[in-house]
Amino acid sequence: MKKHSLFREFLILQRSIPGIVTALFVVAIISMNLLANKSISLPVSWLALDCGFIFSWLVFLLMDIVTKRFGPKAATLLSVLALIANLFVALMLFIGAKIPGVWGESFVEGSELVINTALNNTFAGTWYVLMGSSVAFIVSALVNNYLNAAIGRKAKKDSFGTFALRSYVSTFIGQFTDNLLFALIVSLHFFGWSLLQCFTCAVTGAIAELFCEVLFSPLGYRIVRRWEKEGIGEEYLRYRGEIPDGSAAGSI
């Protein structure tokens, strides 16, 4: 493979990936981390789960789609872009929360100050939540993307069954890694969770997100096939040396 600039590769990748995919990916990352502030009330004390899983399955499905077409490095570069965007939005929300003013939802007689402070704290976030979510996400993205690609290279057929296998395995392990790292970094030390709660949260979260992956993987497979048919991403694949100039792009 020819030597090339990482920055130039990134620029070509951003031209090659459909804009809606990048937009959805960034929005899902931001929403996932914001909703992670809300724990779900469950009937058993040893089980813990947060609302971030509403979007986290979409994050991993998009990573699987990008990995299938463009390769694990491309999916990881997209993840870094989304992480930077999330940090930028977190900074803007922090500034917004610190600006003097009153939230519309705080107009409850006798509770204005309490509610307004709670909303400011929610949107401003805390350094340990941001740190934990960032570390957990980038590690899980690396695990998901390269495991997905490794399974794909071992497969003999390029079919939906292969796409499903590589997606399901990488999603479950990647989601488990994400959930467990966040729980150990943040929930264990700052939210008072037990080690059992951290582990069960990681497992149950991964199962819930895997269910969504199973549900939507046929759509993901059709998207990849359409990209291949329409030649989407060929500029990037040629730059990477995955296909020669003048040839149609295949799958990774």
C-alpha positions in Angstrom: 0.0 0.0 0.0 1.4 3.4 -0.9 2.3 5.9 1.8 -0.1 8.7 2.3 -1.0 11.5 4.7 -3.5 10.6 7.5 -5.0 14.1 7.2 -5.6 13.7 3.5 -7.0 10.2 4.0 -9.4 11.7 6.5 -10.5 14.4 4.1 -11.1 11.8 1.3 -13.0 9.6 3.7 -15.3 12.4 4.7 -16.1 13.0 1.0 -16.7 9.3 0.5 -19.0 8.5 3.4 -22.6 9.8 2.8 -23.2 12.9 4.8 -26.3 11.5 6.4 -24.3 8.7 8.0 -21.7 11.1 9.5 -24.6 13.3 10.7 -26.5 10.5 12.3 -23.3 9.1 13.9 -22.4 12.4 15.5 -25.9 13.1 16.7 -26.2 9.5 18.2 -22.9 9.9 20.1 -24.0 13.3 21.6 -27.5 12.0 22.5 -26.1 8.7 23.9 -23.8 10.5 26.3 -26.5 13.0 27.3 -29.0 10.3 28.0 -26.4 8.3 30.0 -27.1 10.8 32.8 -30.5 9.1 33.4 -30.7 5.7 35.1 -33.6 3.4 34.4 -35.6 2.3 37.4 -35.5 -1.5 37.6 -37.2 -3.9 40.0 -34.0 -5.5 41.3 -31.1 -3.7 43.1 -28.3 -5.6 41.4 -29.3 -4.6 38.0 -28.5 -1.2 36.6 -29.0 0.4 33.1 -29.1 3.9 31.7 -31.0 5.5 28.9 -27.9 5.9 26.7 -28.7 2.5 25.1 -31.5 4.2 23.2 -28.9 5.6 20.8 -25.9 3.4 21.4 -27.2 0.5 19.2 -27.3 3.0 16.3 -23.7 4.0 16.9 -22.5 0.4 16.6 -24.7 -0.4 13.6 -23.2 2.6 11.7 -19.7 1.6 12.7 -20.4 -1.9 11.4 -21.7 -0.5 8.1 -18.7 1.7 7.6 -16.3 -1.1 8.6 -17.9 -3.4 6.1 -17.5 -0.9 3.2 -14.5 1.2 4.1 -12.6 -0.9 6.6 -11.9 -0.6 10.4 -9.5 2.3 10.1 -12.2 4.4 8.4 -14.8 3.5 11.1 -12.2 4.5 13.8 -11.5 7.8 12.1 -15.2 8.5 12.0 -15.4 7.6 15.7 -12.6 10.1 16.5 -14.5 12.8 14.5 -17.7 12.1 16.5 -15.8 12.1 19.8 -14.3 15.5 19.0 -17.8 16.8 18.0 -19.2 15.5 21.3 -16.5 17.2 23.3 -17.2 20.5 21.4 -21.0 20.2 22.1 -20.2 19.3 25.8 -18.2 22.5 26.0 -21.0 24.6 24.5 -23.6 23.0 26.8 -21.3 23.7 29.8 -21.1 27.4 28.7 -24.8 27.6 28.2 -25.5 26.1 31.6 -23.2 28.6 33.3 -24.9 31.6 31.6 -27.3 33.3 34.1 -30.9 32.6 33.3 -33.9 30.4 34.0 -34.9 27.2 32.3 -38.6 27.1 31.1 -39.2 23.8 33.0 -38.1 25.4 36.3 -41.2 27.5 36.7 -42.7 25.3 39.5 -43.8 27.3 42.5 -41.4 26.8 45.4 -39.0 24.7 43.4 -37.6 27.1 40.9 -34.0 27.2 42.2 -33.8 23.5 42.8 -35.1 22.6 39.3 -33.0 25.3 37.5 -29.9 24.1 39.3 -30.6 20.5 38.4 -31.1 21.3 34.7 -27.9 23.3 34.6 -26.0 20.5 36.2 -27.5 18.0 33.8 -26.5 19.9 30.7 -23.2 21.1 32.0 -22.2 17.6 32.9 -19.2 16.7 35.1 -15.6 16.0 34.1 -15.7 12.4 35.2 -18.7 11.5 33.2 -17.2 13.1 30.1 -13.9 11.5 30.7 -15.4 8.1 31.3 -17.7 8.1 28.3 -14.9 9.3 26.0 -12.4 6.6 27.1 -15.1 3.9 27.0 -16.3 4.9 23.6 -12.9 5.1 21.8 -11.7 1.8 23.3 -15.0 0.0 22.4 -14.9 1.5 18.9 -11.4 0.0 18.3 -12.6 -3.3 19.7 -15.8 -3.3 17.6 -14.2 -2.2 14.3 -11.2 -4.4 14.2 -13.0 -7.5 15.5 -15.7 -6.9 12.9 -13.1 -6.7 10.2 -11.2 -9.7 11.5 -14.3 -11.9 11.4 -15.1 -10.7 7.9 -11.6 -11.7 6.7 -12.0 -15.2 8.0 -15.4 -15.7 6.4 -15.5 -17.6 3.1 -18.7 -16.0 1.8 -19.8 -12.4 1.5 -23.4 -12.8 2.4 -26.0 -11.5 4.9 -25.1 -14.4 7.2 -21.5 -13.2 7.2 -22.5 -9.6 7.8 -24.8 -10.6 10.6 -22.2 -12.8 12.3 -19.4 -10.1 12.2 -21.9 -7.5 13.3 -23.5 -9.4 16.2 -20.2 -10.7 17.7 -18.4 -7.4 17.4 -21.4 -5.4 18.7 -21.9 -7.5 21.7 -18.3 -7.5 22.7 -17.8 -3.8 21.8 -20.9 -2.8 23.7 -19.9 -4.9 26.7 -16.5 -3.2 26.7 -18.1 0.3 26.4 -20.6 -0.4 29.2 -18.1 -2.0 31.6 -15.4 0.6 31.1 -17.9 3.4 31.8 -19.3 1.7 34.8 -15.9 1.0 36.3 -14.5 4.5 35.6 -17.6 6.5 36.6 -20.5 4.5 38.2 -18.3 2.5 40.6 -16.5 5.5 42.0 -19.0 8.3 41.7 -22.5 6.8 41.6 -21.9 4.2 44.3 -22.5 1.1 42.1 -21.2 -2.2 43.2 -18.9 -4.4 41.0 -21.9 -6.7 40.5 -24.0 -3.8 39.2 -21.2 -2.7 36.9 -20.9 -6.2 35.4 -24.7 -6.8 35.1 -25.1 -3.3 33.6 -22.5 -4.2 31.0 -24.1 -7.5 30.1 -27.7 -6.4 30.1 -26.9 -3.2 28.1 -25.0 -5.3 25.6 -27.9 -7.7 25.2 -30.4 -4.9 24.8 -28.2 -3.2 22.2 -27.5 -6.5 20.4 -31.3 -7.1 20.1 -31.5 -3.7 18.3 -28.6 -4.7 16.1 -30.4 -8.0 15.2 -33.5 -6.0 14.4 -31.9 -3.5 12.1 -29.0 -5.5 10.6 -31.0 -6.4 7.5 -31.3 -2.6 6.8 -27.6 -2.2 7.4 -26.8 -5.0 5.0 -29.0 -3.5 2.3 -27.3 -0.1 2.7 -23.9 -1.7 2.3 -25.0 -3.5 -0.9 -26.4 -0.3 -2.3 -23.1 1.5 -1.6 -21.3 -1.3 -3.4 -23.7 -1.2 -6.4 -23.5 2.6 -6.7 -19.7 2.8 -6.2 -20.0 4.9 -3.1 -16.6 5.2 -1.4 -14.4 4.2 -4.4 -12.3 7.3 -4.1 -11.3 6.4 -0.6 -10.7 2.7 -1.4 -8.5 3.7 -4.4 -6.5 6.1 -2.2 -6.0 3.3 0.3 -4.9 0.9 -2.4 -7.8 -1.5 -1.7 -8.7 -1.4 -5.4 -6.7 -0.4 -8.5 -7.6 2.7 -10.4 -10.4 2.1 -12.9 -11.7 -0.9 -11.1 -15.0 -1.3 -9.3 -14.8 -1.4 -5.5 -15.7 -4.6 -3.7 -16.2 -5.3 0.0 -13.9 -5.2 3.0 
